[in-house]
Amino acid sequence: MATQSLYRRYRPRRFSELKGQDHVVRALRTSVAEGRSGQAYLFSGPRGTGKTSSARILAKVLNCTNPDGGEPCCECESCLAVERGTSYDVHELDAASNNGVDAMRDLIDKASLGTPGRHKVYILDEVHMLTKPAEAALLKTLEEPPPHVVFVLATTDPQKMSDTIRSRTQHLQFHLFTADDLDAHVRWVAEDAGLDVSDSAIEQVVNRGAGSARDALSALELVANSGGDGAETVPLDEFVESMIEQDAGRALSMVAGAISLGHDPRTLTEELIGYLRNGFLSIMAPDLVQLPSQRVDELSELARRLGAAGLVRGIEQLGSALTEMRQAPDPRVLLDVAIVHLTMERADTDISALVTRIAKLERQLADGVPAAAQAAPVDPGTGRATLGGRARRTEAPAAPSSPTGGTANAAE
């Protein structure tokens, strides 16, 4: 028998177990505890943030025989049936594959029928995929549903839904996890599941998760099955160092090594843009950086050495290259050219490059870096530098001597 995935094994069963969505938990638990639950909800947010899990918890507590403070008991037959997926009170429908008007009409016909529990809960996932006729068919029932029916619509793209549908629901927006919260959650799951995973691998998992708990746990499972050390990572800080030192060879070697590990040039370009963006945010607004706190400090120091102008220029250059890669037969060539422009400022004469060079000079002056030494004077007769020219130029002029070699006597 196949082993159950980590994200399914650690799916929240109660509102109190739902991480990173305190505003959603507070709204749903309070409304249920006080008997003011709505008949139509809209859950929106990025994937893997708990929309479907919250809908199932809501369905459990609405039909639970022993609810406690807006939480399901998870022990009664109704709760266990919802968890097994065999409840006659809860109906889940994937709107991406059942997006036609016939599917909605069938749902509407069955909604008016009775149910064993107190409420019949319909969970419509990816509801933005419904066709216009299907939305129109659902609209009337959504506006005036039967007293025992509760609709929970879930979507990752609420802007694609019609305003008439959204206006008839209570809209709750789910957020991505912060990097610190996701790091803590991944470490807790790894410890509870008995997984031996290194700290560097945990950092990789958090980065791959990008704020999504489900994606992070899927990455954790892959890392654990690979030995717990994680895959060989691309040293993105090497790229920033090469921009600071203006070392094109170092940057090109880093890219070549990454591609040899199997990274696609387009994906690598996106990772570089994301890293530069995080560097820019670490200077301007550190709270927005999706990295653990200790990594933010390290990245901030590196970003300040490059400067905001250099970071913005890097994002612009790599972004333009990424756009052109869509039609390019060999995207690596465009990436190499962009890297040369970023790591050899003299090879790039556009305005952004000049601004970066000026900003670099200003930082050097502010830090007290001495100006470059003046060139030694040149002998016009030979065209060569005069020996001791700098010293002679700084010496005070000698006193004039008499034609006979002695000092001139004062007039008597």
C-alpha positions as CSV (number, residue, x, y, z in Angstrom):
1,M,0.0,0.0,0.0
2,A,1.3,3.5,-0.9
3,T,2.3,5.7,2.0
4,Q,0.0,8.7,2.6
5,S,1.6,12.0,1.6
6,L,2.8,14.4,4.3
7,Y,0.4,17.2,3.3
8,R,-2.5,14.8,3.6
9,R,-1.3,13.3,6.9
10,Y,-0.9,16.7,8.4
11,R,-4.0,18.3,6.9
12,P,-5.7,20.4,9.7
13,R,-8.7,18.8,11.3
14,R,-9.8,21.7,13.5
15,F,-9.7,25.5,13.1
16,S,-7.1,25.6,15.9
17,E,-4.7,23.6,13.7
18,L,-5.0,25.9,10.7
19,K,-1.7,27.8,10.6
20,G,-1.1,31.3,9.3
21,Q,-4.8,32.2,8.7
22,D,-5.8,33.7,12.1
23,H,-8.2,36.2,10.6
24,V,-10.1,33.4,8.7
25,V,-10.2,31.2,11.8
26,R,-11.5,34.0,14.0
27,A,-14.3,34.9,11.6
28,L,-15.5,31.3,10.9
29,R,-15.2,30.0,14.5
30,T,-17.0,33.1,15.9
31,S,-19.8,32.9,13.4
32,V,-20.4,29.2,14.1
33,A,-20.2,29.5,17.9
34,E,-22.7,32.4,17.9
35,G,-25.1,30.7,15.4
36,R,-24.5,33.4,12.7
37,S,-22.9,31.3,10.0
38,G,-23.6,32.4,6.4
39,Q,-25.1,30.5,3.6
40,A,-22.5,31.4,0.9
41,Y,-18.7,31.8,1.4
42,L,-16.0,32.7,-1.0
43,F,-12.5,31.5,0.0
44,S,-9.7,33.0,-2.2
45,G,-5.9,32.9,-2.1
46,P,-2.8,31.1,-3.5
47,R,-2.7,27.4,-3.7
48,G,-1.7,25.4,-0.6
49,T,-2.9,28.0,2.0
50,G,-5.8,26.0,3.5
51,K,-8.9,27.0,1.5
52,T,-10.3,23.4,0.9
53,S,-9.2,22.3,4.4
54,S,-11.1,25.3,6.0
55,A,-14.2,24.4,3.9
56,R,-14.1,20.8,5.2
57,I,-13.6,22.0,8.8
58,L,-16.6,24.3,8.4
59,A,-18.7,21.5,6.9
60,K,-17.7,19.3,9.9
61,V,-18.6,21.8,12.6
62,L,-21.9,22.7,10.9
63,N,-23.0,19.0,11.3
64,C,-21.1,18.0,14.3
65,T,-23.1,16.5,17.1
66,N,-20.8,17.8,19.9
67,P,-19.3,21.1,18.7
68,D,-17.3,23.1,21.3
69,G,-16.7,26.8,20.9
70,G,-17.1,26.7,17.1
71,E,-14.7,23.7,16.8
72,P,-15.8,20.2,15.6
73,C,-15.2,17.3,17.9
74,C,-13.7,15.1,15.2
75,E,-15.0,12.0,17.0
76,C,-18.6,11.8,16.1
77,E,-19.8,9.8,13.1
78,S,-20.6,12.9,11.1
79,C,-17.1,14.3,11.5
80,L,-15.4,11.0,10.7
81,A,-17.6,10.6,7.6
82,V,-16.5,14.0,6.3
83,E,-12.9,13.1,6.9
84,R,-13.4,9.8,5.1
85,G,-15.2,11.5,2.2
86,T,-18.3,9.4,2.6
87,S,-20.6,12.0,4.2
88,Y,-24.0,12.5,2.6
89,D,-24.0,16.1,4.0
90,V,-20.9,17.3,2.2
91,H,-20.6,17.4,-1.6
92,E,-17.3,18.5,-3.3
93,L,-17.3,19.5,-6.9
94,D,-14.3,20.4,-9.1
95,A,-15.6,23.3,-11.1
96,A,-12.6,23.1,-13.5
97,S,-13.9,19.8,-14.9
98,N,-17.6,20.4,-14.1
99,N,-17.9,23.9,-15.4
100,G,-20.9,23.6,-17.7
101,V,-24.4,24.7,-17.2
102,D,-25.7,21.1,-17.0
103,A,-23.5,20.3,-14.0
104,M,-24.8,23.4,-12.2
105,R,-28.5,22.6,-13.0
106,D,-27.9,19.1,-11.6
107,L,-26.4,20.6,-8.4
108,I,-29.4,23.0,-8.1
109,D,-31.9,20.2,-8.5
110,K,-30.3,18.2,-5.7
111,A,-29.7,21.1,-3.4
112,S,-33.4,21.3,-2.5
113,L,-33.5,17.7,-1.3
114,G,-33.2,16.8,2.3
115,T,-30.0,15.6,4.1
116,P,-29.3,13.4,7.2
117,G,-27.5,16.3,9.0
118,R,-28.4,19.8,9.9
119,H,-26.8,21.3,6.8
120,K,-26.0,20.3,3.3
121,V,-22.6,21.8,2.4
122,Y,-21.5,22.2,-1.3
123,I,-17.8,22.9,-1.8
124,L,-17.0,24.2,-5.3
125,D,-13.3,24.3,-6.0
126,E,-11.7,26.4,-8.7
127,V,-15.0,28.2,-9.1
128,H,-13.5,30.8,-11.4
129,M,-13.4,28.1,-14.1
130,L,-17.2,28.1,-14.5
131,T,-18.6,29.3,-17.8
132,K,-20.9,32.3,-18.0
133,P,-24.1,30.2,-18.4
134,A,-23.1,28.0,-15.5
135,E,-22.5,31.2,-13.3
136,A,-25.9,32.5,-14.4
137,A,-27.6,29.1,-13.4
138,L,-25.9,29.2,-10.0
139,L,-26.6,32.8,-9.3
140,K,-30.3,32.5,-8.4
141,T,-29.8,29.6,-6.0
142,L,-26.8,31.3,-4.5
143,E,-28.9,34.4,-3.8
144,E,-31.8,32.5,-2.2
145,P,-30.5,29.1,-1.2
146,P,-32.7,26.6,0.7
147,P,-32.4,27.1,4.5
148,H,-30.3,24.0,5.1
149,V,-27.8,24.6,2.3
150,V,-24.4,26.3,2.6
151,F,-22.2,27.0,-0.4
152,V,-18.4,27.3,0.0
153,L,-16.7,28.6,-3.2
154,A,-12.9,28.3,-3.4
155,T,-10.7,29.9,-6.0
156,T,-7.1,31.0,-6.7
157,D,-8.3,33.8,-9.0
158,P,-11.3,35.7,-7.7
159,Q,-10.9,38.5,-10.3
160,K,-12.1,36.1,-13.0
161,M,-15.4,35.7,-11.2
162,S,-18.4,37.9,-11.9
163,D,-19.2,40.7,-9.5
164,T,-22.7,39.4,-9.0
165,I,-21.4,36.1,-7.7
166,R,-18.8,37.7,-5.4
167,S,-21.4,40.2,-4.0
168,R,-23.6,37.4,-2.8
169,T,-20.9,35.7,-0.7
170,Q,-18.8,36.4,2.4
171,H,-15.4,36.8,0.9
172,L,-12.5,35.5,3.1
173,Q,-8.9,36.0,1.7
174,F,-6.2,33.5,2.5
175,H,-2.6,34.6,2.8
176,L,0.7,33.0,2.0
177,F,2.8,31.9,5.0
178,T,5.6,34.1,6.2
179,A,9.0,32.6,5.8
180,D,9.5,32.2,9.6
181,D,6.1,30.6,10.1
182,L,6.6,28.2,7.2
183,D,10.1,27.4,8.5
184,A,8.7,26.6,12.0
185,H,5.9,24.5,10.5
186,V,8.3,22.4,8.3
187,R,10.6,21.8,11.3
188,W,7.6,20.7,13.4
189,V,6.4,18.3,10.7
190,A,9.9,16.9,10.2
191,E,10.3,16.3,13.9
192,D,6.8,14.8,14.4
193,A,7.2,12.5,11.4
194,G,10.7,11.4,12.5
195,L,12.5,12.7,9.4
196,D,16.2,13.3,9.6
197,V,16.6,16.5,7.5
198,S,19.6,18.9,7.6
199,D,19.2,22.7,8.2
200,S,20.3,23.5,4.7
201,A,17.7,21.1,3.4
202,I,15.0,22.8,5.5
203,E,16.0,26.1,3.9
204,Q,15.6,24.6,0.5
205,V,12.2,23.3,1.4
206,V,11.1,26.7,2.7
207,N,12.3,28.4,-0.5
208,R,10.5,25.9,-2.7
209,G,7.4,26.3,-0.7
210,A,7.3,30.0,-1.4
211,G,4.6,30.6,1.3
212,S,2.5,27.5,0.4
213,A,2.3,24.9,3.2
214,R,1.3,22.1,0.8
215,D,4.2,22.8,-1.6
216,A,6.6,23.0,1.3
217,L,5.5,19.6,2.7
218,S,5.7,18.0,-0.8
219,A,9.3,19.3,-1.1
220,L,10.1,18.1,2.4
221,E,8.9,14.6,1.5
222,L,11.1,14.6,-1.6
223,V,14.1,15.8,0.4
224,A,13.5,13.1,3.0
225,N,13.3,10.4,0.4
226,S,16.6,11.7,-1.1
227,G,18.6,11.2,2.1
228,G,17.7,14.4,4.1
229,D,20.5,16.6,2.7
230,G,18.7,18.2,-0.2
231,A,19.7,18.7,-3.7
232,E,22.8,20.7,-4.7
233,T,21.7,24.3,-4.8
234,V,22.6,27.1,-7.1
235,P,24.8,29.7,-5.3
236,L,22.7,32.8,-6.2
237,D,24.8,35.0,-3.9
238,E,27.8,34.2,-6.2
239,F,25.9,36.1,-9.0
240,V,25.5,39.2,-6.8
241,E,29.2,39.0,-5.8
242,S,30.2,38.9,-9.4
243,M,28.1,42.0,-10.1
244,I,29.8,43.8,-7.2
245,E,33.3,42.7,-8.3
246,Q,32.5,43.2,-12.0
247,D,33.7,39.6,-12.7
248,A,31.9,38.3,-15.8
249,G,33.8,35.0,-15.7
250,R,32.7,34.2,-12.2
251,A,29.0,34.8,-13.1
252,L,29.2,32.8,-16.4
253,S,30.8,29.9,-14.5
254,M,28.0,30.0,-11.9
255,V,25.4,29.9,-14.7
256,A,27.2,27.1,-16.5
257,G,27.3,25.0,-13.3
258,A,23.6,25.5,-12.6
259,I,22.7,24.5,-16.1
260,S,24.9,21.4,-15.9
261,L,22.8,20.4,-12.8
262,G,19.7,20.4,-15.0
263,H,18.3,23.9,-14.4
264,D,16.5,25.4,-17.3
265,P,17.9,28.8,-18.4
266,R,14.4,30.4,-18.1
267,T,13.8,28.9,-14.6
268,L,17.3,30.0,-13.6
269,T,16.6,33.6,-14.8
270,E,13.4,33.7,-12.8
271,E,15.3,32.6,-9.7
272,L,17.9,35.3,-10.3
273,I,15.2,37.9,-10.7
274,G,13.6,36.7,-7.5
275,Y,16.8,36.8,-5.6
276,L,17.6,40.3,-6.8
277,R,14.1,41.4,-5.9
278,N,14.5,40.0,-2.4
279,G,17.8,41.9,-2.1
280,F,16.0,45.1,-3.2
281,L,13.2,44.6,-0.6
282,S,15.8,43.8,2.1
283,I,17.0,47.4,1.7
284,M,13.6,49.1,1.2
285,A,11.1,47.0,3.1
286,P,12.7,44.0,5.0
287,D,9.3,42.8,6.2
288,L,8.3,41.9,2.6
289,V,11.2,39.5,2.1
290,Q,10.0,35.9,1.9
291,L,13.0,34.4,3.6
292,P,13.8,33.4,7.2
293,S,15.1,36.3,9.4
294,Q,18.7,35.1,9.5
295,R,18.9,35.0,5.7
296,V,17.4,38.5,5.4
297,D,20.3,40.0,7.4
298,E,22.8,38.2,5.2
299,L,21.1,39.2,2.0
300,S,20.7,42.8,3.2
301,E,24.4,43.2,3.7
302,L,25.1,41.8,0.2
303,A,22.4,44.0,-1.4
304,R,23.8,47.2,0.3
305,R,27.2,46.5,-1.2
306,L,25.7,46.3,-4.7
307,G,23.3,49.2,-4.1
308,A,19.6,49.7,-5.0
309,A,20.5,51.1,-8.5
310,G,22.5,47.9,-9.3
311,L,19.7,45.7,-8.1
312,V,17.0,47.4,-10.1
313,R,19.3,47.4,-13.2
314,G,19.8,43.6,-12.8
315,I,16.1,43.0,-12.5
316,E,15.4,45.1,-15.6
317,Q,18.2,43.4,-17.7
318,L,17.2,39.9,-16.7
319,G,13.5,40.6,-17.1
320,S,14.1,41.8,-20.6
321,A,16.1,38.7,-21.4
322,L,13.4,36.5,-19.9
323,T,10.8,38.1,-22.2
324,E,12.9,37.6,-25.3
325,M,13.6,34.0,-24.3
326,R,10.0,33.0,-25.3
327,Q,10.9,33.3,-29.0
328,A,14.7,32.4,-28.8
329,P,16.0,29.1,-30.1
330,D,18.7,29.1,-27.5
331,P,17.7,31.0,-24.3
332,R,21.1,30.5,-22.7
333,V,22.7,32.9,-25.2
334,L,20.4,35.7,-24.1
335,L,21.1,34.9,-20.4
336,D,24.9,35.0,-21.1
337,V,24.6,38.4,-22.9
338,A,22.6,39.8,-20.1
339,I,25.1,38.6,-17.5
340,V,28.0,40.2,-19.5
341,H,26.1,43.5,-19.5
342,L,25.6,43.3,-15.8
343,T,29.1,42.3,-14.8
344,M,31.0,44.5,-17.3
345,E,29.7,48.0,-16.9
346,R,32.0,49.4,-19.5
347,A,30.4,47.0,-22.0
348,D,27.0,48.6,-21.3
349,T,26.4,52.2,-22.3
350,D,22.7,52.6,-21.5
351,I,21.4,55.1,-19.0
352,S,20.8,52.6,-16.2
353,A,24.5,51.4,-16.5
354,L,25.7,55.0,-16.2
355,V,23.4,55.6,-13.2
356,T,24.8,52.5,-11.5
357,R,28.4,53.6,-12.0
358,I,27.6,57.1,-10.6
359,A,25.9,55.5,-7.6
360,K,29.0,53.3,-7.0
361,L,31.3,56.4,-7.1
362,E,29.0,58.2,-4.7
363,R,29.2,55.3,-2.3
364,Q,33.0,55.2,-2.5
365,L,33.2,58.9,-1.7
366,A,30.8,58.5,1.2
367,D,32.8,55.6,2.6
368,G,36.0,57.6,2.4
369,V,37.7,55.6,-0.3
370,P,40.7,57.6,-1.6
371,A,40.6,58.8,-5.2
372,A,42.8,57.1,-7.7
373,A,46.5,58.3,-7.7
374,Q,47.4,61.0,-10.2
375,A,49.5,59.9,-13.1
376,A,53.2,60.8,-13.1
377,P,54.2,63.8,-15.3
378,V,55.6,62.9,-18.8
379,D,58.8,64.3,-20.2
380,P,57.8,66.0,-23.5
381,G,61.2,65.2,-25.0
382,T,61.1,61.4,-24.5
383,G,57.3,60.8,-24.1
384,R,58.1,58.8,-21.0
385,A,57.2,59.3,-17.3
386,T,59.7,61.4,-15.5
387,L,61.5,59.6,-12.7
388,G,60.4,60.9,-9.4
389,G,57.9,63.1,-11.1
390,R,55.3,63.0,-8.4
391,A,57.8,63.9,-5.7
392,R,59.3,66.8,-7.8
393,R,55.9,68.2,-8.5
394,T,55.1,68.3,-4.8
395,E,58.4,69.7,-3.6
396,A,58.8,73.5,-2.9
397,P,60.8,75.4,-5.5
398,A,64.6,75.6,-4.7
399,A,66.2,79.0,-4.0
400,P,67.8,80.6,-7.1
401,S,71.6,80.2,-7.3
402,S,74.3,82.5,-8.7
403,P,76.0,81.8,-12.0
404,T,79.2,80.9,-10.2
405,G,77.5,78.2,-8.1
406,G,77.4,80.2,-4.9
407,T,74.7,82.2,-3.4
408,A,74.2,85.7,-4.5
409,N,75.7,88.3,-2.1
410,A,73.4,91.0,-0.9
411,A,74.3,94.5,-2.3
412,E,76.4,96.3,0.1
